[in-house]
Amino acid sequence: MIVTVNTISSIHFLLIMLSGVLFNAFYICLKKRYLYSLFFVIITFLFVEINSGLKPFSLVLLSFFLYVFVIPQTERLVSFSRLNNYLHIVLFYIGVFITWELNFENSDGISLILLINMFIDLIFFGLFI
């Protein structure tokens, strides 16, 4: 029983949870023009997408869309830089939720998994980064 729970949780939680941290790395690499690091972040996004069953480059395109169009608007509205990072993660997970709904059938389990992963990612980001 414990082995089954660990296998299922590692498949659903670890890979999607990592995408919020990857989005922040993507944002920092684009902002500071670290192009070599950006290449490795994109490769890591590809691994996450392939293991999660998403289309290749869907998370990269979502991240780039958020970087170009959404993040400048949120940074203009919210003046706390630390709060902006958390807001970026929440907006990224909203985009991931929409991407999951477009690629897979409508399921409450996926919504719950993404919500739990978002909270885990916010806690991870707040404690370690």
N, C-alpha and C positions, 0 to 999 in steps of 0.2 A: 504494500500500500504506500509506504513512504517513498519508495523508488519511483512509483508511478506519479505521485504528486510532484516530486522533484523534477522529473522529466517533463511533465506538462508545464510546470511553472517556468522552467528554464527556456522552453520553447516560446511561450507566450509573453513572458515578462521581460526577460533579459534583452532580447533583441529590440523590442519596441521601446523599452526604457532607455536604451543606449542612444536612440535617435534624437532625443531632446538635448543630450550633451553634445552629440554630433552637430546638431543645428547651431548651438552656440559656438562650436569650433569653426563651423562654416562661416558664421557671421564675423567672427574675429579675423579669420583668414582673409575674407574679402575686404573688411574694413582696413586692415593693416597691410594689405597686398602681399601676404605670404603665399605666393603662388605654388611653391613646391608642397607646402603643407596642405594647401587646398586640394591638390591632386590626390593626396592620401585620404583626405576626408571624403572626397567623392568616391574613391574606391571602397572605403568603408561603408558609405551609404549604399553602394551597389551590393555589397555582401548582405547588409540588413534587408534590402528590398528582395533579393533573391531568396533568402532564407524565410522571409515572411510571406512570400507569394505575391508581392506587389510587382507592378511593371517596372522594368529597369529605368532609372533616372527619374522616376516620379517624385521621390523625396528631394532629389537635387533640384528639380524644377520648382517644386513647392517652396523650398528654402530660398531659391533665387527670387521667386515672386515676392515672398515676404520681405526679403532684403531690399528689393527695389521699390516696392509700392506701399507696403503696410508699415514696416518699421520706421521709415521717416515720419509718417503721420503720428505714430504712437510716441516717438521721441519728442515730437513737437508738443504733444498734449500733456505728457507726463514728465515732470521735471526731475524725479528721483531716478538716478542712473541704476541703482540696485533694484528698484522696482521694475524698471524697464526690462531687465534680464528675465525676471519671472514672467512678466507679461509676454515676452517673446516666446518663451517655452509654452505658455498656455495657447497663444495664437498658433504656434506650430502644431500642437496636438489637435486643435480644432481643424486645421488643414489636413492632418493625418486621418482624423475621423471622417472627413468628407471623402478623402481618397479611398479609405477602406470601404465606405458605403458605396462608392461608385464601382469598385472592383469586385466586391463580394456581396453576397445576399444579405439582406437586412437581418441583423441578429442583435439581440440584447446582450448576449455574452461578449461580443466584440466591443460594444459600447462600455461595458463594465470593465473589461480588460484595459482598454485605453484610458479610462478614468483612473483606475488604480495605478497604471504605469505613469500617468501624468503626476500623480501625487508622490510616487516613489522618486520620480525624476526631479521634482521640485525639492524634495527633502535631500536627495543626493547632491543637487546643485547648491543648496543652501549650506550643507555641512562641509563639503569638500572643496568647493570652488569659490 
